[in-house]
Structure formats: structure tokens, C-alpha cells
Amino acid sequence: MIDLYRASEYARLHRGKTMVFKIGGACLARASQVKAIARQLSVVAAFGVRVVVVHGGGPQTSALQTLLGEEPQLVDGRRVTSATGLKALCMATLGDTGPQLACAMTAESARALSLSAAAAGIVEARRRPPMETSCGRVDFGMVGDIETVHIEPLVALLDTGLVPVIGPPAYDGEGGLLNVNADLCAAALAEALDAEKLILVSDTPGILRDPDDPQSLLSTLSLDELVSLKDCGALRDGMAVKAVAIQNALEGGVPRVHLVSGRTPDGVLGELYTTQGTGTLVTLEAQLAPLLA
């Protein structure tokens, strides 16, 4: 009962605020995982939060791309996307992962609608030019960098009590589609929506001081500390991309970014509604005293 009293403080603080959740594809690989995530998101929505969900589909896309006869390729945590890869992405996210998560949330009384970032031009991107990577100069193909976010369709859905469940691809501005990174997409949406929080849910417990030591979880970080970890090589591949998303969100005005495991039972709720949390909280400045998260 004491825990419920304590949780009510967070519920009152968050009521009416917007939170953007990014759910990694690895957290949605099994029906039991989808149900567990959906239940937690539905609780957050029931507490009066305006919930926006962005989801990935990396493992699902790779599996379909392989079935279509093409070997998936990732460089520095980013997917090289051919025409076949884009087709696999659309099939995996818009035809499978997104609808499953939206249906699971609806079954938990949080009415959710699955749509693409391209719908109504919500997220508009431009094709990324070849860029330098750890593997040399790489053309990422049909991959876009986000240029514009139009929040009006999302606000309209939220105002009617619906939960948008958004997956890549994005609109290219010319009638086509481009693959965009889901972490960066979530950060851009959180900034545009003036979200109170961005919550990145993945298959890792949070940010680790040592990526090879799961016990080295950092519960809080400032942006400067995050950048230092990235510069010293402690954040690799997908986590390095998440670091960019976190920086974009914080510098864009999102007060708090959380990283939490989607495989920990009730990990999302524990991060948002308990003092100790379960993952990593990143803020623009260092936290000098415990604050309601």
C-alpha cells in the first residue's frame, strides 16, 4: 500500500503530460513480450498520460530480408537499406510489429492505432548522402535523415483518447518512403510534441559504464557524462545511436530521457513510478538531489 501511495505522487505529476516511448524490436519478438509491454503502456495511459509509442523492428526486418534472399547489413548500428530491405522493413513494422502492439494495447483498454511515420507526412526525411563510418565511406541506400515533423495528426489522435503506435518508414517529400532510425524518430517526435519524457525501451538494462559488464548500470547521467562515455568508446553500435537520440532530445527541450529494459518484469513502470527506478535517467544537467522522476 505504501508503494501505491508513493506511485500516486508520480501519477499526479505526470497527469496530462505527453510521454514518447520508443520500443525496440527485440522487445517485441515474442507474444508474451508484446503483452507485457502493452500492459505497462496501458497503465501509464490509464494514469492520464498522453502516450505516443514509436517502435522498431530490426530483428523482424532482418529475418524477412533474409527470406527475401538478401543479407542484412548494419554499419555502426545503422541499417543499410536497399529496395528489398525497405520492402522487408515495411512488411515487418507496418504489417506485423506495429499492429500486434496496437492490438495488445487495445486489449488492455488503451485504444491504440498503428500507423507509419510517413502517414499524413508526420515525419519527413531526406535521403542521406554517403557518409564516413568506421568501415569507410558508406552509402546507406534508402535511408533518410529527419528534416520535418508535423504533429497535428498525432495531436488530433491524442485529443480523441487514442494512442498512436508509430513505426518507420518516413515520407521522403516526393511520394516515396525512406527508412529512418526509430530512436532518432522518437527523439524528434518528443521534441516536437514538447514531451515531458522520452523513454527508450530496449533489450539492455540501461546505460552501462562497461558494455561488457551488465552490473555496471548507471542510474543517472548528465548529458556531459553521456557524451564522455560515447567519446571514450563505452557506447557501441546501437547504443551510440541512442546516445545521439538522447542528446537531440535533451538539447531540443525534453527534460528527461530514460533508458530501461523491456525484458525486466514491469521495468517501465518501475522506472517511472518508483524512486529507485530500474534503468538510467539522463538529464541535461547533473542531478544534485533525488527528484520525482
Secondary structure in CASP SS format (residue, H / E / C, confidence):
PFRMAT SS
TARGET T0000
AUTHOR 0000-0000-0000
METHOD secondary structure of the structure
MODEL  1
M C 1.00
I H 1.00
D H 1.00
L H 1.00
Y H 1.00
R H 1.00
A H 1.00
S H 1.00
E H 1.00
Y H 1.00
A H 1.00
R H 1.00
L H 1.00
H H 1.00
R C 1.00
G C 1.00
K C 1.00
T E 1.00
M E 1.00
V E 1.00
F E 1.00
K E 1.00
I E 1.00
G C 1.00
G H 1.00
A H 1.00
C H 1.00
L H 1.00
A C 1.00
R C 1.00
A H 1.00
S H 1.00
Q H 1.00
V H 1.00
K H 1.00
A H 1.00
I H 1.00
A H 1.00
R H 1.00
Q H 1.00
L H 1.00
S H 1.00
V H 1.00
V H 1.00
A H 1.00
A H 1.00
F C 1.00
G C 1.00
V C 1.00
R E 1.00
V E 1.00
V E 1.00
V E 1.00
V E 1.00
H E 1.00
G C 1.00
G C 1.00
G H 1.00
P H 1.00
Q H 1.00
T H 1.00
S H 1.00
A H 1.00
L H 1.00
Q H 1.00
T H 1.00
L H 1.00
L C 1.00
G C 1.00
E C 1.00
E C 1.00
P C 1.00
Q E 1.00
L E 1.00
V E 1.00
D C 1.00
G C 1.00
R E 1.00
R E 1.00
V E 1.00
T E 1.00
S C 1.00
A H 1.00
T H 1.00
G H 1.00
L H 1.00
K H 1.00
A H 1.00
L H 1.00
C H 1.00
M H 1.00
A H 1.00
T H 1.00
L H 1.00
G H 1.00
D H 1.00
T H 1.00
G H 1.00
P H 1.00
Q H 1.00
L H 1.00
A H 1.00
C H 1.00
A H 1.00
M H 1.00
T H 1.00
A H 1.00
E C 1.00
S C 1.00
A C 1.00
R C 1.00
A E 1.00
L E 1.00
S E 1.00
L E 1.00
S E 1.00
A C 1.00
A C 1.00
A H 1.00
A H 1.00
G H 1.00
I C 1.00
V E 1.00
E E 1.00
A E 1.00
R E 1.00
R E 1.00
R C 1.00
P C 1.00
P C 1.00
M E 1.00
E E 1.00
T E 1.00
S C 1.00
C C 1.00
G E 1.00
R E 1.00
V E 1.00
D C 1.00
F C 1.00
G E 1.00
M C 1.00
V E 1.00
G E 1.00
D E 1.00
I E 1.00
E E 1.00
T E 1.00
V E 1.00
H C 1.00
I C 1.00
E H 1.00
P H 1.00
L H 1.00
V H 1.00
A H 1.00
L H 1.00
L H 1.00
D H 1.00
T C 1.00
G C 1.00
L C 1.00
V E 1.00
P E 1.00
V E 1.00
I E 1.00
G E 1.00
P C 1.00
P C 1.00
A E 1.00
Y E 1.00
D C 1.00
G C 1.00
E C 1.00
G C 1.00
G C 1.00
L E 1.00
L E 1.00
N E 1.00
V C 1.00
N C 1.00
A H 1.00
D H 1.00
L H 1.00
C H 1.00
A H 1.00
A H 1.00
A H 1.00
L H 1.00
A H 1.00
E H 1.00
A H 1.00
L C 1.00
D C 1.00
A C 1.00
E C 1.00
K E 1.00
L E 1.00
I E 1.00
L E 1.00
V E 1.00
S E 1.00
D C 1.00
T C 1.00
P C 1.00
G C 1.00
I C 1.00
L E 1.00
R C 1.00
D C 1.00
P C 1.00
D C 1.00
D C 1.00
P C 1.00
Q C 1.00
S C 1.00
L E 1.00
L C 1.00
S C 1.00
T E 1.00
L E 1.00
S E 1.00
L H 1.00
D H 1.00
E H 1.00
L H 1.00
V H 1.00
S H 1.00
L H 1.00
K H 1.00
D H 1.00
C C 1.00
G C 1.00
A C 1.00
L C 1.00
R C 1.00
D H 1.00
G H 1.00
M H 1.00
A H 1.00
V H 1.00
K H 1.00
A H 1.00
V H 1.00
A H 1.00
I H 1.00
Q H 1.00
N H 1.00
A H 1.00
L H 1.00
E H 1.00
G C 1.00
G C 1.00
V C 1.00
P C 1.00
R E 1.00
V E 1.00
H E 1.00
L E 1.00
V E 1.00
S E 1.00
G C 1.00
R C 1.00
T C 1.00
P C 1.00
D C 1.00
G H 1.00
V H 1.00
L H 1.00
G H 1.00
E H 1.00
L H 1.00
Y H 1.00
T C 1.00
T C 1.00
Q C 1.00
G C 1.00
T C 1.00
G C 1.00
T E 1.00
L E 1.00
V E 1.00
T E 1.00
L C 1.00
E C 1.00
A C 1.00
Q C 1.00
L C 1.00
A C 1.00
P C 1.00
L C 1.00
L C 1.00
A C 1.00
END
